[in-house]
C-alpha cells in the first residue's frame, strides 16, 4: 500500500472543518430569508349565532377565512422561496461521492492465464465556491424584485379584502333598508286601500281611488319580493367572505356618521400619494426591475465565469496496475469558463428582454393614468357625497311635509287619493336615495384609502364607529 499523504487524520479534520464552515455560512444566509416568510394570522373566533356582526368582525373574519386572500398568501410564500434559491447559487456547493467495487480479472499473457479477484474503492469530497458568475448575480437581483412583486400583490389583495367586505356589508344594510321601506310602504297602501273601500261603501268615495290604491299595493308586493331576494343574495355574499353564517348586522347610525371632506382636501395630493404607495404601482415597478434584471442575465451569456474549487479524494486499487495501493489526493484551484459562440442565442435573449422591459414600462404608465382616474372618482365620491347627503336629507324632510299636506288636503276634499299615493312614493324614493348616498359615502372613503394602500384595520374601525352598537 502506498500513501502519498502521511498525516491522514489531520487531513480529515481540515476537510470536515471546511465542510462545516460552508454549511454554517449557507445556514446563516438561508435563515435570513426564512425570517421573511409570513406567519399565519391568529385564528378569528366565529361569531356566536344570534349576536350582531359588526363591520370590524366581518373584516377580521374575512382576512382569516376568505379563500382568495388565503390563496394569495400561499402563492406569496411560494414566491418568497425564489430568493433563497437564487442565493444558494452564490454560496459554496459541497458534494461527496464514493464507490466500492468487487473486481474479477482474467488475463492471458506470456506467463499463462492470470485469474485475479480484488476490491477497489474511491471516495471524494468537493467544494465549489462561485467567485464571478454574472448570471447568478443578476438572477439574485431578479429574485429580490420578484419577491417585492409578490409582497405588493399580497398587500393589494389585502386592500381588496377591505373593499369587498365593506361593499358586501353595506350592500346588505342597504338591502335591509330597502326591504323595510317597501314593507312600510305596503302597510301604508293597505291602510289607504281599506280607507278607500270604506269611503266608497259610504258613498263619499270613488271607484278610481280603490283601483289606484290596489295598483300601488300590488306594485309594493312585487317590490317586496324583489327586495327579499336582494337581501338574501347580499347576505350570502357576505357569508362567503367570512365563511360563517351571517346573523343580525349592525345598522348605520346617521347621528354617528361624520360627513367630512378627505384629509388632505386636494385631489392632486391623493393622486401623488397613490402613485407613491399604491400596491398596484409597487407591484408593476417590481416587475419592471425583474425585467431589467432579465436583460443582465441575457447579457451574462457573453461573459466568463470563475469558480474556486477544492477537492480531496481517496482511491484504493483504482486499476489493475495499482492493486493494494492507496492514493490520497488534495487539489485546490480556480476554474475559468469562457463562452465563445452560441449561435446568436444570447443576443436574441437580450433583444427579447429589452422588449419585455418596454412592455412593463408602458403597463406602468397606463396604470398610473388609470389610477389617477380612480382616485378622482373616489375623491369626488367623498366630497360630493357630503353635499349630496345633506341635500337628500332636506329632500326627505320636504317629501314628508308634502305627504302630510296631501293627506290633510285629501281629508278636506281638495286633493285626491292619487296625490297622496304619489306623495308617499316620492317620500320613500327620497329615503331610499338618502340611505344609498350614505352607504356610497362610507364605501368611497374606504376605496379612496385602498387606492393608496391604506385600507387597513384603523380605517375599518373608523367606519365601524358609525354603526349602531
VENGIWO-V305319 format. One record per residue. N is the residue number from 1. RES is the residue in three letters. PHI is phi in degrees with one decimal (999 if undefined). OMEGA is omega as a letter, one per 20 degrees, with the letter a starting at -180 (999 if undefined). D_CENTER is the distance of its C-alpha to the mean C-alpha in Angstrom with 1 decimal. Layout:
BEGIN
n->(N,N)
res->(RES,RES)
phi->(PHI,PHI)
omega->(OMEGA,OMEGA)
d_center->(D_CENTER,D_CENTER)
END
This chain:
BEGIN
n->(1,2,3,4,5,6,7,8,9,10,11,12,13,14,15,16,17,18,19,20,21,22,23,24,25,26,27,28,29,30,31,32,33,34,35,36,37,38,39,40,41,42,43,44,45,46,47,48,49,50,51,52,53,54,55,56,57,58,59,60,61,62,63,64,65,66,67,68,69,70,71,72,73,74,75,76,77,78,79,80,81,82,83,84,85,86,87,88,89,90,91,92,93,94,95,96,97,98,99,100,101,102,103,104,105,106,107,108,109,110,111,112,113,114,115,116,117,118,119,120,121,122,123,124,125,126,127,128,129,130,131,132,133,134,135,136,137,138,139,140,141,142,143,144,145,146,147,148,149,150,151,152,153,154,155,156,157,158,159,160,161,162,163,164,165,166,167,168,169,170,171,172,173,174,175,176,177,178,179,180,181,182,183,184,185,186,187,188,189,190,191,192,193,194,195,196,197,198,199,200,201,202,203,204,205,206,207,208,209,210,211,212,213,214,215,216,217,218,219,220,221,222,223,224,225,226,227,228,229,230,231,232,233,234,235,236,237,238,239,240,241,242,243,244,245,246,247,248,249,250,251,252,253,254,255,256,257,258,259,260,261,262,263,264,265,266,267,268,269,270,271,272,273,274,275,276,277,278,279,280,281,282,283,284,285,286,287,288,289,290,291,292,293,294,295,296,297,298,299,300,301,302,303,304,305,306,307,308,309,310,311,312,313,314,315,316,317,318,319,320,321,322,323,324,325,326,327,328,329,330,331,332,333,334,335,336,337,338,339,340,341,342,343,344,345,346,347,348,349,350,351,352,353,354,355,356,357,358,359,360,361,362,363,364,365,366,367,368,369,370,371,372,373,374,375,376,377,378,379,380,381,382,383,384,385,386,387,388,389,390,391,392,393,394,395,396,397,398,399,400,401,402,403,404,405,406,407,408,409,410,411,412,413,414,415,416,417,418,419,420,421,422,423,424,425,426,427,428,429,430,431,432,433,434,435,436,437,438,439,440,441,442,443,444,445,446,447,448,449,450,451,452,453,454,455,456,457,458,459,460,461,462,463,464,465,466,467,468,469)
res->(UNK,UNK,UNK,UNK,UNK,UNK,UNK,UNK,UNK,UNK,UNK,UNK,UNK,UNK,UNK,UNK,UNK,UNK,UNK,UNK,UNK,UNK,UNK,UNK,UNK,UNK,UNK,UNK,UNK,UNK,UNK,UNK,UNK,UNK,UNK,UNK,UNK,UNK,UNK,UNK,UNK,UNK,UNK,UNK,UNK,UNK,UNK,UNK,UNK,UNK,UNK,UNK,UNK,UNK,UNK,UNK,UNK,UNK,UNK,UNK,UNK,UNK,UNK,UNK,UNK,UNK,UNK,UNK,UNK,UNK,UNK,UNK,UNK,UNK,UNK,UNK,UNK,UNK,UNK,UNK,UNK,UNK,UNK,UNK,UNK,UNK,UNK,UNK,UNK,UNK,UNK,UNK,UNK,UNK,UNK,UNK,UNK,UNK,UNK,UNK,UNK,UNK,UNK,UNK,UNK,UNK,UNK,UNK,UNK,UNK,UNK,UNK,UNK,UNK,UNK,UNK,UNK,UNK,UNK,UNK,UNK,UNK,UNK,UNK,UNK,UNK,UNK,UNK,UNK,UNK,UNK,UNK,UNK,UNK,UNK,UNK,UNK,UNK,UNK,UNK,UNK,UNK,UNK,UNK,UNK,UNK,UNK,UNK,UNK,UNK,UNK,UNK,UNK,UNK,UNK,UNK,UNK,UNK,UNK,UNK,UNK,UNK,UNK,UNK,UNK,UNK,UNK,UNK,UNK,UNK,UNK,UNK,UNK,UNK,UNK,UNK,UNK,UNK,UNK,UNK,UNK,UNK,UNK,UNK,UNK,UNK,UNK,UNK,UNK,UNK,UNK,UNK,UNK,UNK,UNK,UNK,UNK,UNK,UNK,UNK,UNK,UNK,UNK,UNK,UNK,UNK,UNK,UNK,UNK,UNK,UNK,UNK,UNK,UNK,UNK,UNK,UNK,UNK,UNK,UNK,UNK,UNK,UNK,UNK,UNK,UNK,UNK,UNK,UNK,UNK,UNK,UNK,UNK,UNK,UNK,UNK,UNK,UNK,UNK,UNK,UNK,UNK,UNK,UNK,UNK,UNK,UNK,UNK,UNK,UNK,UNK,UNK,UNK,UNK,UNK,UNK,UNK,UNK,UNK,UNK,UNK,UNK,UNK,UNK,UNK,UNK,UNK,UNK,UNK,UNK,UNK,UNK,UNK,UNK,UNK,UNK,UNK,UNK,UNK,UNK,UNK,UNK,UNK,UNK,UNK,UNK,UNK,UNK,UNK,UNK,UNK,UNK,UNK,UNK,UNK,UNK,UNK,UNK,UNK,UNK,UNK,UNK,UNK,UNK,UNK,UNK,UNK,UNK,UNK,UNK,UNK,UNK,UNK,UNK,UNK,UNK,UNK,UNK,UNK,UNK,UNK,UNK,UNK,UNK,UNK,UNK,UNK,UNK,UNK,UNK,UNK,UNK,UNK,UNK,UNK,UNK,UNK,UNK,UNK,UNK,UNK,UNK,UNK,UNK,UNK,UNK,UNK,UNK,UNK,UNK,UNK,UNK,UNK,UNK,UNK,UNK,UNK,UNK,UNK,UNK,UNK,UNK,UNK,UNK,UNK,UNK,UNK,UNK,UNK,UNK,UNK,UNK,UNK,UNK,UNK,UNK,UNK,UNK,UNK,UNK,UNK,UNK,UNK,UNK,UNK,UNK,UNK,UNK,UNK,UNK,UNK,UNK,UNK,UNK,UNK,UNK,UNK,UNK,UNK,UNK,UNK,UNK,UNK,UNK,UNK,UNK,UNK,UNK,UNK,UNK,UNK,UNK,UNK,UNK,UNK,UNK,UNK,UNK,UNK,UNK,UNK,UNK,UNK,UNK,UNK,UNK,UNK,UNK,UNK,UNK,UNK,UNK,UNK,UNK,UNK,UNK,UNK,UNK,UNK,UNK,UNK,UNK,UNK,UNK,UNK,UNK,UNK,UNK,UNK,UNK,UNK,UNK,UNK,UNK,UNK,UNK,UNK,UNK,UNK,UNK,UNK,UNK,UNK,UNK,UNK,UNK,UNK,UNK,UNK)
phi->(999,-112.7,-117.1,-85.7,-117.0,-77.2,-100.3,-66.2,-58.8,-63.2,-62.5,-59.8,-64.5,-64.4,-66.1,-64.2,-63.1,-64.4,-64.5,-65.3,-62.3,-63.7,-64.6,-65.1,-62.7,-63.2,-65.0,-64.0,-68.7,-71.2,-63.6,-64.2,-69.2,-64.4,-66.1,-77.0,-65.8,-69.2,-90.8,-63.6,-69.1,-62.9,-63.8,-96.5,-67.5,-65.9,-66.8,-72.3,-55.9,95.5,-80.7,-78.0,-94.1,-91.5,-65.4,-64.1,-63.2,-64.3,-65.1,-65.5,-65.5,-67.2,-58.7,-91.8,-107.9,-62.7,-66.2,-65.9,-68.4,-65.9,-66.1,-66.5,-60.8,-63.9,-63.8,-65.5,-60.4,-66.5,-70.1,-65.9,-70.3,-62.4,-69.9,-63.3,-67.9,-69.8,-64.9,-61.6,-71.7,-102.8,-95.9,-58.2,-111.5,-113.8,-139.1,-132.1,-143.4,-161.2,-150.1,-132.5,-128.7,-112.0,-112.2,-127.5,-119.7,-114.2,-130.0,-105.7,-132.2,-64.9,-91.1,102.4,-88.0,-107.9,-119.5,-121.4,-127.5,-150.9,-104.6,-140.7,-151.0,-150.6,-132.9,-149.2,-127.9,-122.0,-129.6,-126.5,-118.3,-62.7,-108.6,-136.4,-135.2,-56.7,-64.3,-69.1,-63.2,-66.1,-65.5,-66.6,-62.7,-65.8,-63.2,-60.9,-66.2,-68.0,-67.7,-62.1,-63.9,-64.2,-65.0,-66.0,-64.5,-65.5,-62.8,-61.0,-68.5,-63.7,-63.6,-64.1,-61.4,-60.6,-68.9,-66.1,-66.8,-62.0,-62.6,-64.5,-65.5,-70.3,-62.4,-66.4,-64.7,-62.9,-63.7,-63.7,-62.5,-64.0,-65.0,-65.2,-65.5,-67.1,-64.3,-65.9,-64.8,-63.6,-62.6,-64.0,-65.1,-63.7,-62.9,-67.1,-65.7,-62.4,-66.3,-65.9,-66.2,-66.8,-64.4,-68.1,-67.3,-81.2,87.1,-109.5,-117.5,-122.6,-66.0,-61.4,-62.8,-65.2,-64.4,-64.5,-65.6,-65.1,-63.8,-65.3,-66.0,-62.5,-64.7,-64.8,-63.2,-64.3,-65.8,-66.2,-62.5,-65.3,-65.3,-65.6,-63.4,-64.9,-64.1,-62.6,-68.8,-65.7,-68.1,-66.7,-59.7,-66.6,-63.3,-63.4,-69.2,-91.0,56.3,-158.8,-60.5,-103.6,-95.2,-77.0,-107.3,-71.5,-77.9,-75.3,-101.2,-61.3,-71.0,-86.2,-64.8,-94.5,-92.9,-129.0,-75.9,-62.2,-124.2,-74.6,-101.1,-125.2,-60.8,-60.8,-65.1,-70.7,-64.9,-64.5,-64.5,-63.2,-65.9,-88.7,-119.1,-62.5,-61.0,-64.5,-66.8,-62.0,-65.0,-69.1,-63.6,-66.7,-64.4,-64.9,-63.7,-65.5,-67.6,-65.4,-64.4,-65.2,-63.7,-63.0,-65.4,-67.3,-66.9,-64.7,-63.8,-92.5,-102.2,-76.8,-125.7,-136.8,-126.8,-97.1,-127.5,-131.7,-146.4,-129.2,-135.5,-128.0,-123.6,-133.3,52.6,-69.2,-134.8,-68.3,-89.2,-123.8,-64.7,65.2,-115.7,-126.8,-127.3,-108.0,-128.5,-121.5,-134.1,-147.3,-178.0,-114.9,-121.4,-110.8,-126.9,-116.7,-73.7,-113.8,-153.3,-124.2,72.8,86.2,-63.8,-66.3,-61.9,-65.7,-63.0,-62.3,-62.5,-63.3,-67.1,-62.9,-64.8,-65.8,-62.7,-61.9,-63.2,-67.7,-59.8,-70.0,-62.4,-65.6,-65.3,-63.5,-64.3,-61.0,-65.5,-66.1,-63.1,-61.4,-66.7,-66.8,-63.2,-62.5,-62.0,-72.4,-62.2,-70.1,-62.0,-81.5,-65.9,-76.0,-64.7,-60.3,-65.1,-66.6,-62.7,-64.3,-66.8,-70.7,-61.4,-68.2,-64.3,-64.9,-61.9,-65.7,-65.9,-66.9,-64.5,-63.1,-63.2,-63.2,-65.0,-66.5,-63.8,-66.8,-67.7,-66.1,-66.4,-86.1,84.8,-87.9,-107.5,-98.4,-65.5,-60.4,-63.6,-66.6,-63.5,-64.7,-66.0,-64.4,-64.1,-65.4,-64.5,-64.3,-63.2,-66.5,-66.9,-65.3,-63.7,-65.4,-61.4,-63.9,-63.6,-65.1,-68.0,-63.0,-62.2,-62.8,-66.9,-63.6,-63.2,-69.2,-65.8,-63.6,-68.0,-65.2,-67.0,-101.4,75.8,-120.8,-82.0,-111.1,-62.6,-58.5,-65.9,-66.7,-63.6,-62.2,-65.0,-67.0,-68.8,-88.9,-93.7,-72.3,-68.9)
omega->(a,r,r,r,a,a,a,a,r,r,r,a,a,r,r,r,r,r,r,r,r,a,r,r,r,a,r,r,a,r,r,r,a,r,a,a,a,r,r,r,r,a,r,a,r,r,r,a,a,r,r,r,r,r,r,r,r,r,a,r,a,r,a,a,a,a,a,a,r,r,r,r,a,r,r,r,r,a,r,r,r,a,r,r,r,r,a,r,r,a,r,r,a,r,r,r,r,r,r,a,r,a,r,a,r,a,r,a,a,a,r,a,r,a,a,r,a,r,r,r,r,r,a,r,a,r,r,r,r,r,a,r,a,a,a,r,r,r,r,r,r,r,r,r,a,r,r,r,r,r,r,r,r,r,r,a,r,r,r,r,r,a,a,r,r,r,a,a,a,r,r,r,r,r,r,r,a,r,r,r,a,r,r,r,r,r,r,r,r,r,a,r,r,r,r,r,r,r,r,r,r,r,r,a,r,a,a,r,r,a,r,r,r,r,r,r,r,r,r,r,r,r,r,r,r,r,r,r,r,r,r,a,a,r,r,r,r,r,r,a,a,r,r,r,a,r,r,r,r,a,r,r,a,a,a,a,a,r,a,r,r,r,j,a,r,a,a,r,r,r,r,r,a,a,a,a,a,r,r,r,r,r,r,r,r,r,r,r,r,r,r,r,r,r,r,r,r,r,r,r,r,a,r,r,a,r,r,a,r,a,r,a,r,a,r,r,a,r,a,r,r,r,a,r,a,a,r,a,r,r,r,a,r,r,a,r,a,r,a,a,a,r,a,a,a,r,r,r,r,r,r,a,r,r,r,r,r,r,r,r,r,r,r,r,r,r,a,r,r,r,r,r,a,r,r,r,a,r,r,r,r,a,r,r,r,r,a,a,r,r,r,r,r,r,r,r,r,r,r,r,r,r,r,r,r,r,r,r,r,r,r,r,a,r,r,r,r,r,r,a,r,r,r,r,r,r,r,r,r,r,r,r,r,r,r,r,r,r,r,r,r,a,r,r,a,r,r,r,a,a,r,r,a,r,a,a,r,r,r,r,r,r,a,r,r,r,r,a,999)
d_center->(66.8,65.9,63.4,62.4,60.5,62.6,60.1,57.6,56.3,55.4,53.6,51.6,50.6,49.5,47.4,45.7,45.1,43.5,41.2,40.3,39.5,37.3,35.4,35.0,33.7,31.1,30.1,29.8,27.4,25.2,25.2,23.5,20.7,20.4,20.0,16.7,15.2,13.2,15.3,14.3,14.7,18.0,18.6,19.0,22.3,22.6,24.5,28.2,29.5,31.5,29.8,28.1,24.3,23.2,20.0,19.1,19.7,17.6,14.6,15.1,15.7,12.6,10.5,12.7,13.5,11.0,10.8,7.6,5.6,8.5,8.3,5.1,7.0,10.1,9.3,8.6,11.8,13.5,12.9,14.1,17.3,18.1,19.5,22.0,23.1,23.9,25.6,27.7,29.3,30.8,32.1,35.5,35.8,38.3,39.9,42.9,45.1,48.3,50.8,54.0,56.4,59.8,62.0,65.2,67.4,70.5,72.3,75.7,77.6,81.1,81.3,80.4,77.4,74.9,72.6,70.0,67.2,64.9,61.4,58.9,55.6,53.1,50.4,48.2,45.5,43.6,41.3,39.6,38.0,36.4,38.0,37.1,34.5,32.9,30.6,29.1,28.8,26.9,24.7,23.9,22.9,20.8,19.0,18.4,16.8,14.6,13.4,12.8,10.8,8.6,8.4,7.8,5.0,3.4,5.5,5.0,2.6,5.2,7.6,7.3,8.2,11.1,12.2,12.2,14.0,16.3,17.1,18.0,19.9,21.8,22.5,24.1,26.1,27.3,28.3,30.2,32.0,32.9,34.3,36.3,37.7,38.7,40.3,42.2,43.2,44.5,46.5,48.0,48.9,50.5,52.6,53.6,54.6,56.7,58.4,59.1,60.7,62.8,63.9,64.8,66.7,68.5,69.5,67.7,64.6,63.8,62.2,59.7,58.1,57.5,56.0,53.7,52.5,52.1,50.0,47.7,47.4,46.6,43.9,42.5,42.5,40.5,38.0,37.7,36.9,34.1,32.8,32.7,30.8,28.2,28.0,27.5,24.8,22.8,23.3,22.1,18.8,18.3,19.6,17.1,14.2,16.2,17.8,21.2,24.2,24.2,27.5,28.7,26.4,27.3,28.7,28.4,31.4,32.8,34.8,31.8,29.8,29.9,30.5,29.9,28.8,25.7,26.3,27.1,28.8,28.7,26.4,26.8,25.5,22.2,21.8,22.6,20.2,17.3,18.4,18.4,15.3,12.8,9.5,10.3,13.7,12.9,10.9,14.0,16.4,15.2,15.7,19.1,20.0,19.3,21.5,24.1,24.3,24.9,28.0,29.3,28.8,30.8,33.4,33.7,35.3,38.5,38.6,40.4,39.0,40.8,40.5,42.6,43.9,45.9,47.4,49.8,51.5,54.3,56.4,59.3,61.7,59.4,62.2,65.6,67.2,65.3,66.0,65.9,64.5,61.4,59.5,57.0,55.2,52.9,51.3,49.2,48.4,46.1,44.9,44.4,42.9,43.5,42.2,44.8,43.9,41.1,42.3,40.0,36.8,35.4,36.5,34.7,31.5,31.8,32.3,29.3,27.0,28.4,27.7,24.0,23.8,25.4,23.0,20.0,22.1,22.8,19.3,18.5,21.6,20.7,17.3,19.3,21.8,19.5,17.6,21.1,21.9,19.0,19.7,23.3,22.8,21.0,23.5,26.3,24.8,25.4,28.6,30.2,28.9,31.1,34.2,33.4,33.1,36.4,38.1,37.1,38.3,41.6,41.5,41.2,44.2,46.2,45.4,46.6,49.7,50.4,50.0,52.4,54.9,54.8,55.4,58.4,59.7,59.3,61.3,63.9,64.2,62.8,59.4,58.6,56.1,54.0,53.6,52.4,50.0,48.6,48.3,46.4,44.0,43.5,42.8,40.2,38.5,38.4,37.0,34.3,33.4,33.4,31.0,28.6,28.9,28.1,24.8,23.9,24.7,22.5,19.5,20.3,20.2,16.8,15.5,17.4,15.9,12.3,13.5,14.7,11.7,13.9,12.9,13.2,15.6,18.8,18.0,17.6,20.7,22.6,22.0,22.9,26.1,27.2,27.4,30.7,30.8)
END
